[in-house]
Amino acid sequence: MKDKSLENLYKKARTGDKQALEKIIEYFNPLLCNYSIINDKFDEDCYQQLCVRLILCIKNFKVKG
Amino acid sequence: MDNNIKFVKQFKRYIKMSIRGEYYNYLKRTSKYDELYLEEASNWAEMCVTKLEDDIDIVNFRRKNLTFEKLFDSLLDKIEDYNLILILKNLTISEKQIIYYVYELNWKEKDVAEYFNISIQAVNKIKNNALKKIRKEIKIKEIII
């Protein structure tokens, strides 16, 4: 996915488009997986928490300037 | 177009910072934070015993490691490709350290060898191993994607 479509997806997700939200989560999935590996094991609870945080971030993010 | 790049940069940065904050919060809440570093310290102690070194300074090792982890995080922040971040994070501590000093700080192998009190050959060996690992992992990821 190109960066250009990220903004469009963000705008769609803000209006309540679930598919756009899923695509954003998919885009950031490697980051979430990266932080979910604790002691060389995949921590599902941690992954879930990070997913929730990501969705909240999309809700709360405001463009500066 | 400029606005778009600005948005993407801001958005990614915001997400990265928030996710990292949530990660540390989770570690503290579940008390896995201490386990993580205690394990590293015990590994270090074992290594010292096998090397028959007299000064086993776990506290200093832990402090040094904590600061290095922060340094390494600053390198990871510059990388846009999350797959590469994942690969770099899975390297061993010595590999991480040598990759950081050689490629991020542009030190010569000779200086790195002096700093860690090891031979230049050992530095090259660790460095080449790390690069091999990275290349292999990237190839695997490309096949999967």
gemmi code that builds the backbone of each chain (N, CA, C; Angstrom):
import gemmi

chains = {
    "A": [
        ("MET", (0.848, -1.219, 0.000), (0.000, 0.000, 0.000), (0.871, 1.253, 0.000)),
        ("LYS", (0.520, 2.203, -0.874), (1.313, 3.421, -0.937), (0.877, 4.386, 0.149)),
        ("ASP", (1.834, 5.295, 0.470), (1.547, 6.257, 1.523), (0.372, 7.170, 1.170)),
        ("LYS", (0.231, 7.397, -0.149), (-0.816, 8.326, -0.582), (-2.199, 7.843, -0.161)),
        ("SER", (-2.389, 6.519, -0.253), (-3.710, 5.995, 0.080), (-3.953, 5.947, 1.589)),
        ("LEU", (-2.871, 6.109, 2.365), (-3.020, 6.075, 3.825), (-3.915, 7.206, 4.321)),
        ("GLU", (-3.724, 8.387, 3.705), (-4.535, 9.542, 4.117), (-6.005, 9.305, 3.774)),
        ("ASN", (-6.240, 8.760, 2.569), (-7.621, 8.479, 2.164), (-8.271, 7.468, 3.104)),
        ("LEU", (-7.481, 6.426, 3.444), (-8.007, 5.397, 4.340), (-8.328, 5.990, 5.705)),
        ("TYR", (-7.424, 6.880, 6.174), (-7.622, 7.526, 7.472), (-8.927, 8.313, 7.476)),
        ("LYS", (-9.142, 9.075, 6.364), (-10.370, 9.885, 6.276), (-11.610, 8.989, 6.267)),
        ("LYS", (-11.511, 7.890, 5.513), (-12.655, 6.963, 5.455), (-12.919, 6.327, 6.817)),
        ("ALA", (-11.813, 5.924, 7.486), (-11.947, 5.273, 8.797), (-12.587, 6.213, 9.807)),
        ("ARG", (-12.262, 7.496, 9.692), (-12.832, 8.488, 10.621), (-14.349, 8.602, 10.457)),
        ("THR", (-14.802, 8.364, 9.223), (-16.244, 8.469, 8.997), (-16.978, 7.168, 9.327)),
        ("GLY", (-16.217, 6.158, 9.752), (-16.852, 4.919, 10.215), (-16.770, 3.761, 9.242)),
        ("ASP", (-15.899, 3.873, 8.230), (-15.728, 2.779, 7.259), (-14.874, 1.670, 7.891)),
        ("LYS", (-15.519, 0.513, 8.119), (-14.814, -0.570, 8.827), (-13.702, -1.186, 7.976)),
        ("GLN", (-13.955, -1.259, 6.655), (-12.939, -1.858, 5.760), (-11.659, -1.019, 5.756)),
        ("ALA", (-11.837, 0.298, 5.752), (-10.677, 1.200, 5.763), (-9.892, 1.010, 7.060)),
        ("LEU", (-10.632, 0.861, 8.152), (-9.992, 0.661, 9.464), (-9.179, -0.635, 9.475)),
        ("GLU", (-9.786, -1.677, 8.888), (-9.083, -2.966, 8.807), (-7.798, -2.845, 8.001)),
        ("LYS", (-7.878, -2.067, 6.893), (-6.696, -1.912, 6.049), (-5.591, -1.156, 6.781)),
        ("ILE", (-5.980, -0.175, 7.592), (-4.960, 0.572, 8.357), (-4.304, -0.365, 9.375)),
        ("ILE", (-5.120, -1.198, 10.023), (-4.564, -2.147, 11.002), (-3.610, -3.116, 10.298)),
        ("GLU", (-4.006, -3.534, 9.097), (-3.159, -4.434, 8.300), (-1.826, -3.751, 7.977)),
        ("TYR", (-1.915, -2.468, 7.639), (-0.714, -1.699, 7.284), (0.263, -1.624, 8.464)),
        ("PHE", (-0.288, -1.429, 9.660), (0.574, -1.297, 10.846), (0.804, -2.626, 11.555)),
        ("ASN", (0.306, -3.707, 10.963), (0.421, -5.021, 11.609), (1.864, -5.420, 11.960)),
        ("PRO", (2.843, -5.201, 11.040), (4.225, -5.549, 11.413), (4.704, -4.833, 12.661)),
        ("LEU", (4.300, -3.566, 12.822), (4.689, -2.797, 14.017), (4.080, -3.426, 15.273)),
        ("LEU", (2.787, -3.792, 15.154), (2.094, -4.402, 16.297), (2.743, -5.743, 16.645)),
        ("CYS", (3.056, -6.519, 15.616), (3.693, -7.829, 15.844), (5.057, -7.648, 16.490)),
        ("ASN", (5.767, -6.635, 16.016), (7.099, -6.338, 16.539), (7.055, -6.113, 18.051)),
        ("TYR", (6.087, -5.319, 18.495), (5.994, -5.026, 19.925), (5.287, -6.125, 20.717)),
        ("SER", (4.663, -7.084, 20.002), (3.957, -8.152, 20.730), (4.858, -9.326, 21.068)),
        ("ILE", (6.092, -9.275, 20.559), (7.018, -10.372, 20.864), (7.738, -10.060, 22.170)),
        ("ILE", (7.385, -10.792, 23.223), (7.988, -10.583, 24.542), (8.665, -11.888, 24.957)),
        ("ASN", (9.915, -11.790, 25.337), (10.708, -12.980, 25.694), (10.673, -14.035, 24.582)),
        ("ASP", (10.814, -13.569, 23.348), (10.817, -14.454, 22.169), (9.513, -15.219, 21.955)),
        ("LYS", (8.450, -14.741, 22.592), (7.155, -15.409, 22.393), (6.120, -14.374, 21.975)),
        ("PHE", (5.190, -14.805, 21.130), (4.141, -13.884, 20.700), (3.085, -13.776, 21.790)),
        ("ASP", (2.922, -12.547, 22.333), (1.981, -12.324, 23.432), (0.658, -11.811, 22.858)),
        ("GLU", (-0.377, -12.664, 22.863), (-1.645, -12.279, 22.223), (-2.355, -11.157, 22.966)),
        ("ASP", (-2.242, -11.158, 24.316), (-2.874, -10.100, 25.114), (-2.289, -8.746, 24.747)),
        ("CYS", (-0.964, -8.742, 24.622), (-0.267, -7.505, 24.279), (-0.719, -7.040, 22.897)),
        ("TYR", (-0.822, -7.987, 21.961), (-1.242, -7.663, 20.587), (-2.635, -7.028, 20.577)),
        ("GLN", (-3.501, -7.596, 21.400), (-4.866, -7.067, 21.486), (-4.878, -5.641, 22.028)),
        ("GLN", (-4.085, -5.429, 23.089), (-3.991, -4.088, 23.687), (-3.492, -3.078, 22.664)),
        ("LEU", (-2.483, -3.493, 21.894), (-1.897, -2.580, 20.912), (-2.894, -2.270, 19.793)),
        ("CYS", (-3.705, -3.283, 19.413), (-4.741, -3.059, 18.390), (-5.749, -2.022, 18.872)),
        ("VAL", (-6.159, -2.165, 20.135), (-7.122, -1.225, 20.713), (-6.525, 0.181, 20.704)),
        ("ARG", (-5.240, 0.265, 21.104), (-4.558, 1.555, 21.139), (-4.488, 2.178, 19.742)),
        ("LEU", (-4.244, 1.330, 18.728), (-4.165, 1.819, 17.338), (-5.499, 2.413, 16.895)),
        ("ILE", (-6.577, 1.718, 17.232), (-7.907, 2.216, 16.840), (-8.191, 3.547, 17.546)),
        ("LEU", (-7.810, 3.636, 18.827), (-7.997, 4.893, 19.565), (-7.158, 6.009, 18.933)),
        ("CYS", (-5.945, 5.651, 18.492), (-5.055, 6.634, 17.855), (-5.698, 7.212, 16.604)),
        ("ILE", (-6.301, 6.321, 15.800), (-6.935, 6.778, 14.558), (-8.084, 7.742, 14.897)),
        ("LYS", (-8.792, 7.439, 15.989), (-9.891, 8.317, 16.418), (-9.374, 9.664, 16.882)),
        ("ASN", (-8.267, 9.639, 17.653), (-7.811, 10.857, 18.324), (-6.849, 11.718, 17.513)),
        ("PHE", (-6.297, 11.158, 16.437), (-5.248, 11.886, 15.712), (-5.791, 13.154, 15.046)),
        ("LYS", (-5.008, 14.250, 15.230), (-5.382, 15.507, 14.563), (-4.152, 16.029, 13.841)),
        ("VAL", (-4.370, 16.508, 12.606), (-3.241, 17.028, 11.821), (-2.852, 18.401, 12.359)),
        ("LYS", (-1.504, 18.549, 12.592), (-1.020, 19.840, 13.106), (-0.590, 20.736, 11.950)),
        ("GLY", (-0.772, 22.013, 12.103), (-0.256, 23.002, 11.143), (-0.964, 23.040, 9.815)),
    ],
    "B": [
        ("MET", (0.622, 17.598, -2.546), (1.512, 16.442, -2.367), (2.347, 16.588, -1.092)),
        ("ASP", (2.842, 17.839, -0.867), (3.630, 18.110, 0.334), (2.809, 17.849, 1.597)),
        ("ASN", (1.541, 18.290, 1.502), (0.644, 18.099, 2.635), (0.460, 16.626, 2.939)),
        ("ASN", (0.402, 15.834, 1.855), (0.209, 14.397, 2.010), (1.398, 13.767, 2.728)),
        ("ILE", (2.626, 14.154, 2.305), (3.843, 13.607, 2.932), (3.882, 14.008, 4.405)),
        ("LYS", (3.528, 15.281, 4.653), (3.513, 15.801, 6.032), (2.535, 14.987, 6.895)),
        ("PHE", (1.352, 14.732, 6.304), (0.335, 13.969, 7.034), (0.856, 12.573, 7.374)),
        ("VAL", (1.419, 11.902, 6.334), (1.875, 10.512, 6.528), (2.951, 10.460, 7.605)),
        ("LYS", (3.905, 11.426, 7.550), (4.982, 11.462, 8.554), (4.418, 11.636, 9.956)),
        ("GLN", (3.533, 12.641, 10.094), (2.935, 12.935, 11.413), (2.151, 11.734, 11.928)),
        ("PHE", (1.360, 11.144, 11.037), (0.484, 10.045, 11.415), (1.302, 8.832, 11.876)),
        ("LYS", (2.340, 8.486, 11.072), (3.162, 7.326, 11.422), (3.888, 7.544, 12.737)),
        ("ARG", (4.396, 8.761, 12.916), (5.127, 9.091, 14.145), (4.218, 8.972, 15.371)),
        ("TYR", (3.006, 9.520, 15.209), (2.026, 9.486, 16.298), (1.684, 8.042, 16.678)),
        ("ILE", (1.446, 7.220, 15.644), (1.100, 5.813, 15.888), (2.272, 5.092, 16.570)),
        ("LYS", (3.493, 5.320, 16.040), (4.670, 4.646, 16.603), (4.848, 4.972, 18.082)),
        ("MET", (4.760, 6.285, 18.392), (4.960, 6.728, 19.777), (3.891, 6.120, 20.686)),
        ("SER", (2.641, 6.153, 20.219), (1.545, 5.647, 21.059), (1.673, 4.150, 21.289)),
        ("ILE", (2.032, 3.429, 20.200), (2.151, 1.962, 20.325), (3.296, 1.624, 21.294)),
        ("ARG", (4.398, 2.366, 21.181), (5.524, 2.072, 22.079), (5.150, 2.357, 23.540)),
        ("GLY", (4.435, 3.478, 23.737), (3.978, 3.823, 25.096), (3.092, 2.738, 25.666)),
        ("GLU", (2.165, 2.260, 24.819), (1.225, 1.221, 25.261), (1.986, -0.072, 25.586)),
        ("TYR", (3.024, -0.353, 24.779), (3.852, -1.558, 24.995), (4.529, -1.506, 26.364)),
        ("TYR", (5.137, -0.358, 26.702), (5.810, -0.249, 28.002), (4.805, -0.286, 29.150)),
        ("ASN", (3.633, 0.327, 28.910), (2.568, 0.264, 29.922), (2.163, -1.174, 30.185)),
        ("TYR", (2.030, -1.931, 29.093), (1.630, -3.336, 29.212), (2.671, -4.127, 29.989)),
        ("LEU", (3.954, -3.869, 29.665), (5.034, -4.581, 30.364), (5.007, -4.285, 31.856)),
        ("LYS", (4.791, -3.006, 32.188), (4.776, -2.630, 33.608), (3.583, -3.239, 34.324)),
        ("ARG", (2.432, -3.210, 33.643), (1.207, -3.728, 34.241), (1.325, -5.230, 34.523)),
        ("THR", (1.921, -5.951, 33.588), (2.000, -7.403, 33.736), (3.320, -7.847, 34.374)),
        ("SER", (4.111, -6.868, 34.812), (5.413, -7.102, 35.465), (6.324, -8.009, 34.650)),
        ("LYS", (6.239, -7.863, 33.309), (7.137, -8.636, 32.456), (8.427, -7.851, 32.210)),
        ("TYR", (8.374, -6.567, 32.574), (9.511, -5.667, 32.349), (10.751, -6.165, 33.090)),
        ("ASP", (10.556, -6.481, 34.389), (11.685, -6.935, 35.199), (12.185, -8.309, 34.749)),
        ("GLU", (11.197, -9.169, 34.425), (11.556, -10.526, 33.967), (12.493, -10.458, 32.776)),
        ("LEU", (12.153, -9.515, 31.852), (12.909, -9.375, 30.614), (14.368, -9.075, 30.900)),
        ("TYR", (14.618, -8.150, 31.840), (15.996, -7.749, 32.097), (16.705, -8.678, 33.073)),
        ("LEU", (15.913, -9.300, 33.953), (16.519, -10.292, 34.854), (17.065, -11.457, 34.039)),
        ("GLU", (16.290, -11.819, 33.000), (16.717, -12.939, 32.154), (18.033, -12.592, 31.458)),
        ("GLU", (18.114, -11.359, 30.941), (19.345, -10.934, 30.276), (20.512, -10.921, 31.248)),
        ("ALA", (20.229, -10.458, 32.480), (21.276, -10.387, 33.490), (21.777, -11.781, 33.857)),
        ("SER", (20.822, -12.741, 33.964), (21.247, -14.094, 34.325), (22.049, -14.724, 33.182)),
        ("ASN", (21.661, -14.396, 31.943), (22.435, -14.881, 30.796), (23.861, -14.349, 30.859)),
        ("TRP", (23.945, -13.065, 31.219), (25.250, -12.417, 31.317), (26.096, -13.080, 32.400)),
        ("ALA", (25.441, -13.393, 33.543), (26.147, -14.012, 34.657), (26.702, -15.374, 34.233)),
        ("GLU", (25.860, -16.118, 33.502), (26.304, -17.432, 33.006), (27.515, -17.292, 32.088)),
        ("MET", (27.440, -16.266, 31.240), (28.520, -16.029, 30.286), (29.821, -15.702, 31.028)),
        ("CYS", (29.678, -14.905, 32.112), (30.849, -14.530, 32.897), (31.482, -15.757, 33.535)),
        ("VAL", (30.611, -16.636, 34.054), (31.118, -17.826, 34.721), (31.893, -18.690, 33.731)),
        ("THR", (31.321, -18.817, 32.532), (32.013, -19.648, 31.535), (33.317, -19.004, 31.101)),
        ("LYS", (33.342, -17.678, 31.134), (34.573, -16.996, 30.736), (35.560, -16.872, 31.895)),
        ("LEU", (35.127, -17.298, 33.098), (35.943, -17.218, 34.310), (36.419, -15.785, 34.605)),
        ("GLU", (35.486, -14.854, 34.439), (35.828, -13.465, 34.757), (35.529, -13.192, 36.222)),
        ("ASP", (36.326, -12.319, 36.826), (36.154, -12.047, 38.250), (35.034, -11.049, 38.539)),
        ("ASP", (34.949, -10.029, 37.698), (33.970, -8.970, 37.975), (32.626, -9.240, 37.312)),
        ("ILE", (31.711, -9.764, 38.105), (30.363, -9.960, 37.568), (29.521, -8.789, 38.057)),
        ("ASP", (29.356, -7.811, 37.190), (28.609, -6.627, 37.606), (27.282, -6.583, 36.857)),
        ("ILE", (26.305, -7.279, 37.445), (25.015, -7.402, 36.769), (24.308, -6.051, 36.665)),
        ("VAL", (24.411, -5.270, 37.751), (23.693, -3.984, 37.769), (24.209, -3.080, 36.651)),
        ("ASN", (25.532, -3.019, 36.525), (26.113, -2.184, 35.480), (25.752, -2.694, 34.099)),
        ("PHE", (25.736, -4.015, 33.975), (25.387, -4.619, 32.685), (23.960, -4.221, 32.308)),
        ("ARG", (23.084, -4.290, 33.324), (21.686, -3.988, 33.068), (21.511, -2.520, 32.659)),
        ("ARG", (22.233, -1.651, 33.384), (22.136, -0.219, 33.093), (22.660, 0.075, 31.682)),
        ("LYS", (23.797, -0.568, 31.368), (24.420, -0.364, 30.068), (23.471, -0.849, 28.955)),
        ("ASN", (22.859, -2.008, 29.237), (21.956, -2.589, 28.252), (20.734, -1.742, 28.023)),
        ("LEU", (20.194, -1.200, 29.136), (19.008, -0.352, 29.030), (19.300, 0.839, 28.137)),
        ("THR", (20.462, 1.477, 28.364), (20.773, 2.658, 27.565), (21.009, 2.256, 26.117)),
        ("PHE", (21.620, 1.068, 25.912), (21.846, 0.644, 24.538), (20.532, 0.369, 23.819)),
        ("GLU", (19.577, -0.242, 24.555), (18.274, -0.517, 23.943), (17.627, 0.774, 23.451)),
        ("LYS", (17.804, 1.835, 24.276), (17.243, 3.131, 23.887), (17.920, 3.652, 22.623)),
        ("LEU", (19.257, 3.518, 22.581), (20.019, 3.955, 21.412), (19.552, 3.209, 20.172)),
        ("PHE", (19.379, 1.890, 20.349), (18.992, 1.057, 19.215), (17.581, 1.402, 18.744)),
        ("ASP", (16.714, 1.763, 19.704), (15.356, 2.189, 19.343), (15.394, 3.421, 18.452)),
        ("SER", (16.373, 4.320, 18.724), (16.471, 5.530, 17.910), (16.848, 5.182, 16.473)),
        ("LEU", (17.633, 4.107, 16.300), (17.956, 3.632, 14.950), (16.722, 3.044, 14.289)),
        ("LEU", (15.957, 2.268, 15.083), (14.748, 1.627, 14.533), (13.720, 2.663, 14.097)),
        ("ASP", (13.697, 3.820, 14.827), (12.731, 4.862, 14.490), (12.953, 5.446, 13.099)),
        ("LYS", (14.194, 5.345, 12.610), (14.501, 5.925, 11.295), (14.091, 4.993, 10.164)),
        ("ILE", (13.794, 3.733, 10.502), (13.464, 2.754, 9.461), (11.958, 2.735, 9.231)),
        ("GLU", (11.592, 2.841, 7.950), (10.168, 2.883, 7.603), (9.601, 1.464, 7.434)),
        ("ASP", (10.469, 0.532, 6.998), (10.016, -0.821, 6.691), (9.864, -1.641, 7.978)),
        ("TYR", (8.619, -1.995, 8.302), (8.385, -2.672, 9.579), (8.954, -4.089, 9.596)),
        ("ASN", (9.012, -4.711, 8.404), (9.589, -6.057, 8.357), (11.056, -6.021, 8.763)),
        ("LEU", (11.752, -4.976, 8.287), (13.169, -4.841, 8.616), (13.356, -4.586, 10.118)),
        ("ILE", (12.453, -3.795, 10.698), (12.512, -3.537, 12.142), (12.394, -4.856, 12.901)),
        ("LEU", (11.427, -5.675, 12.430), (11.175, -6.969, 13.073), (12.432, -7.836, 13.024)),
        ("ILE", (13.090, -7.820, 11.848), (14.297, -8.632, 11.682), (15.409, -8.114, 12.594)),
        ("LEU", (15.604, -6.781, 12.608), (16.677, -6.198, 13.420), (16.459, -6.462, 14.906)),
        ("LYS", (15.171, -6.450, 15.303), (14.880, -6.653, 16.726), (15.196, -8.067, 17.178)),
        ("ASN", (15.158, -9.008, 16.220), (15.408, -10.404, 16.571), (16.888, -10.775, 16.585)),
        ("LEU", (17.773, -9.807, 16.267), (19.211, -10.093, 16.317), (19.657, -10.214, 17.771)),
        ("THR", (20.807, -10.843, 17.985), (21.315, -10.942, 19.359), (21.917, -9.593, 19.783)),
        ("ILE", (22.171, -9.454, 21.092), (22.644, -8.161, 21.598), (23.966, -7.760, 20.948)),
        ("SER", (24.898, -8.713, 20.828), (26.198, -8.360, 20.251), (26.059, -7.959, 18.784)),
        ("GLU", (25.173, -8.652, 18.064), (24.949, -8.295, 16.653), (24.354, -6.901, 16.541)),
        ("LYS", (23.373, -6.640, 17.424), (22.751, -5.309, 17.428), (23.798, -4.235, 17.670)),
        ("GLN", (24.651, -4.486, 18.695), (25.654, -3.491, 19.063), (26.595, -3.212, 17.902)),
        ("ILE", (27.069, -4.271, 17.247), (28.040, -4.067, 16.164), (27.388, -3.409, 14.949)),
        ("ILE", (26.156, -3.812, 14.627), (25.430, -3.164, 13.518), (25.275, -1.673, 13.824)),
        ("TYR", (24.922, -1.359, 15.084), (24.692, 0.041, 15.468), (25.976, 0.860, 15.339)),
        ("TYR", (27.082, 0.331, 15.885), (28.314, 1.116, 15.879), (28.912, 1.234, 14.474)),
        ("VAL", (28.807, 0.149, 13.671), (29.431, 0.167, 12.346), (28.601, 0.978, 11.342)),
        ("TYR", (27.273, 0.770, 11.349), (26.461, 1.386, 10.287), (25.798, 2.697, 10.722)),
        ("GLU", (25.447, 2.825, 11.996), (24.775, 4.058, 12.423), (25.818, 5.119, 12.795)),
        ("LEU", (26.835, 4.750, 13.558), (27.834, 5.722, 13.978), (29.047, 5.772, 13.053)),
        ("ASN", (29.052, 4.881, 12.049), (30.159, 4.835, 11.065), (31.537, 4.649, 11.702)),
        ("TRP", (31.616, 3.842, 12.744), (32.919, 3.526, 13.341), (33.626, 2.512, 12.450)),
        ("LYS", (34.975, 2.524, 12.534), (35.705, 1.480, 11.802), (35.722, 0.210, 12.653)),
        ("GLU", (35.861, -0.938, 11.961), (35.864, -2.230, 12.666), (36.934, -2.253, 13.760)),
        ("LYS", (38.057, -1.600, 13.454), (39.170, -1.586, 14.400), (38.769, -0.887, 15.719)),
        ("ASP", (38.068, 0.257, 15.578), (37.629, 1.006, 16.764), (36.613, 0.208, 17.577)),
        ("VAL", (35.688, -0.457, 16.842), (34.665, -1.261, 17.525), (35.336, -2.395, 18.301)),
        ("ALA", (36.339, -3.026, 17.654), (37.055, -4.131, 18.299), (37.745, -3.653, 19.572)),
        ("GLU", (38.356, -2.470, 19.502), (39.025, -1.923, 20.694), (38.020, -1.617, 21.793)),
        ("TYR", (36.878, -1.045, 21.408), (35.845, -0.639, 22.368), (35.283, -1.837, 23.132)),
        ("PHE", (35.065, -2.955, 22.409), (34.490, -4.138, 23.053), (35.542, -5.130, 23.539)),
        ("ASN", (36.817, -4.774, 23.340), (37.906, -5.658, 23.777), (37.890, -7.011, 23.090)),
        ("ILE", (37.586, -7.013, 21.798), (37.616, -8.274, 21.039), (38.462, -8.046, 19.784)),
        ("SER", (38.736, -9.135, 19.051), (39.582, -8.983, 17.864), (38.762, -8.461, 16.674)),
        ("ILE", (39.486, -7.911, 15.683), (38.810, -7.378, 14.490), (38.089, -8.510, 13.746)),
        ("GLN", (38.726, -9.682, 13.742), (38.111, -10.839, 13.067), (36.759, -11.185, 13.701)),
        ("ALA", (36.729, -11.098, 15.034), (35.479, -11.419, 15.738), (34.396, -10.422, 15.352)),
        ("VAL", (34.775, -9.129, 15.264), (33.801, -8.094, 14.872), (33.260, -8.403, 13.477)),
        ("ASN", (34.199, -8.714, 12.548), (33.773, -9.008, 11.173), (32.866, -10.229, 11.121)),
        ("LYS", (33.206, -11.228, 11.927), (32.415, -12.455, 11.936), (30.982, -12.166, 12.400)),
        ("ILE", (30.874, -11.416, 13.518), (29.541, -11.101, 14.053), (28.756, -10.257, 13.042)),
        ("LYS", (29.459, -9.281, 12.445), (28.815, -8.382, 11.482), (28.297, -9.176, 10.282)),
        ("ASN", (29.168, -10.040, 9.718), (28.763, -10.823, 8.541), (27.620, -11.776, 8.864)),
        ("ASN", (27.668, -12.350, 10.066), (26.577, -13.240, 10.488), (25.260, -12.492, 10.531)),
        ("ALA", (25.313, -11.269, 11.114), (24.099, -10.448, 11.236), (23.555, -10.113, 9.844)),
        ("LEU", (24.461, -9.716, 8.936), (24.027, -9.359, 7.574), (23.421, -10.575, 6.856)),
        ("LYS", (24.057, -11.740, 7.060), (23.536, -12.976, 6.458), (22.116, -13.239, 6.938)),
        ("LYS", (21.938, -13.099, 8.290), (20.626, -13.325, 8.898), (19.597, -12.391, 8.277)),
        ("ILE", (19.982, -11.092, 8.166), (19.050, -10.089, 7.646), (18.654, -10.432, 6.205)),
        ("ARG", (19.678, -10.775, 5.365), (19.401, -11.108, 3.959), (18.456, -12.306, 3.858)),
        ("LYS", (18.745, -13.323, 4.675), (17.942, -14.545, 4.647), (16.487, -14.242, 5.020)),
        ("GLU", (16.321, -13.468, 6.117), (14.970, -13.150, 6.591), (14.205, -12.340, 5.551)),
        ("ILE", (14.915, -11.371, 4.913), (14.256, -10.541, 3.893), (13.774, -11.424, 2.737)),
        ("LYS", (14.617, -12.374, 2.319), (14.227, -13.285, 1.232), (12.977, -14.074, 1.617)),
        ("ILE", (12.960, -14.580, 2.845), (11.798, -15.363, 3.315), (10.543, -14.497, 3.292)),
        ("LYS", (10.669, -13.253, 3.821), (9.509, -12.340, 3.876), (9.001, -12.030, 2.476)),
        ("GLU", (9.956, -11.848, 1.511), (9.551, -11.534, 0.136), (8.751, -12.682, -0.471)),
        ("ILE", (9.181, -13.908, -0.174), (8.473, -15.079, -0.710), (7.059, -15.141, -0.133)),
        ("ILE", (6.955, -14.877, 1.186), (5.640, -14.940, 1.848), (4.699, -13.876, 1.282)),
        ("ILE", (5.234, -12.637, 1.135), (4.388, -11.536, 0.637), (4.078, -11.743, -0.842)),
    ],
}
model = gemmi.Model(1)
for chain_id, residues in chains.items():
    chain = gemmi.Chain(chain_id)
    for i, (resn, *xyz) in enumerate(residues, 1):
        res = gemmi.Residue()
        res.name, res.seqid = resn, gemmi.SeqId(i, " ")
        for name, pos in zip(("N", "CA", "C"), xyz):
            atom = gemmi.Atom()
            atom.name, atom.element = name, gemmi.Element(name[0])
            atom.pos, atom.b_iso = gemmi.Position(*pos), 0.0
            res.add_atom(atom)
        chain.add_residue(res)
    model.add_chain(chain)
structure = gemmi.Structure()
structure.add_model(model)
structure.setup_entities()
